[in-house]
Amino acid sequence: MERFRPASEQVSVELWPHDPAWAVQAATESARLAGVLGENLITVHHIGSTAIPGIKAKPIVDLLPIVRDLAALDAKEAEVVALGYVWRGEFGLPGRRFCVLSDAETGRRLFHVHCWQAGSGEIARHLAFRDYLRAHPGQALAYEAEKEKAARIAAHDMLAYNDAKSDWILACQKRAEAWWPGLG
């Protein structure tokens, strides 16, 4: 599947040592989202590198809310925006709703929110990757090395950074999906 890619995204890539506060931030922000999304929200998962103890990560917490109905989620766009988010819609991935929250004073990214409707295969893919890296510390450290290499290549372009580590992630996702209960 070919993905939509903006020409670039000029956001500096900084990798920080793992911070246990990221889990607390994820829970706090999940509660804020739950207050807006109401009964349509099934759950929110903390995903991405900030959810993997022991490895460096960009200090941007990734959340994966699972909703019952995307149309009902779309109807809440204004309320999500009122929380301070930029609503980017699918942003290149059909069936996803992507939102970004940045600090109002500094402009530093705080959260990336990837919303999916229950039943989407993307949910299992993200959770398998996270859980695989949590269960395999050697793979997590290999991922950290890929991230560091990508940050050296594309320190000021988030999309180029993501592209630089994409092949490693895709290969690891295959291993994770084979390993994850119910997918292997």
Sequence and secondary structure as in RCSB ss.txt:
>XXXX:A:sequence
MERFRPASEQVSVELWPHDPAWAVQAATESARLAGVLGENLITVHHIGSTAIPGIKAKPIVDLLPIVRDLAALDA
KEAEVVALGYVWRGEFGLPGRRFCVLSDAETGRRLFHVHCWQAGSGEIARHLAFRDYLRAHPGQALAYEAEKEKA
ARIAAHDMLAYNDAKSDWILACQKRAEAWWPGLG
>XXXX:A:secstr
      S        B   THHHHHHHHHHHHHHHHHGGGEEEEEEESGGGSTTS B S EEEEEEES HHHHHT
THHHHHHTTEEE TTTTSTT EEEEEE TTT  EEEEEEEEETT HHHHHHHHHHHHHHH HHHHHHHHHHHHHH
HHH TT HHHHHHHHHHHHHHHHHHHHHHSTTT 
